[in-house]
């Protein structure tokens, strides 16, 4: 139960954030759902509960059918688990991790008028979500902004079409230097989801090993043979 709930409520982010963040710099706002009508408190809570229950039951139904091998070092096991998580997201109508990041960026940067504050907001989002900037993209983007503002001799505003075009041209140069292409975004998404799947398997393995060690200390289980985590079937515990 706790495992399925964890899949719905959260997942770790262990991928370089610059890929997703850069993708949002020149993107137009995309809304994933229409604003819901105003509801009374009790009715809103009831709807939230019903929606969560529906998603939870959908996830549980899928997890009960899939044999998951708890082996984060096996690429095949990681790939299979990643596909299971993808199926859970699709059937339960959940965001992928990159969609969550994009949605966070869109909602938290609404109303920001200047490019510098926007970039700083992206940096804050990245840090809060535990993402890393391994390629140093943020520093490059700030340098690009400095160059554009020096050319136009004023702070760059996001509604300045000519100025933003100059900035985006500089970002294209950065992307080219870093080897980042828009057409490769699906591949980056897949890499991100595989890293998430591996991190969840690592957490599951750690929890299972600790539980077995604790059980082994009990008198009635001292003579029991140690079980390889890879042979556990989580469907027996759901």
Secondary structure by P-SEA (a helix, b strand, c coil): caaaaaaaccccccccaaaaaaaaccccccccccccccccaaaaaaaaaaaaaaaaaaaaaaaaacccccccccaaaaaaaaaaaaaaaaaaccccaaaaaaaaaaaaacccccaaaaaaaaaaaaaaaccccccaaaaaaaaaaaaaaaaacccccccaaaaaaaaaaaaaaaaaaacccccaaaaaaaaaaaaaaaaaaaaaaaaaaaaaaaaaaccccccccccccccccccccc
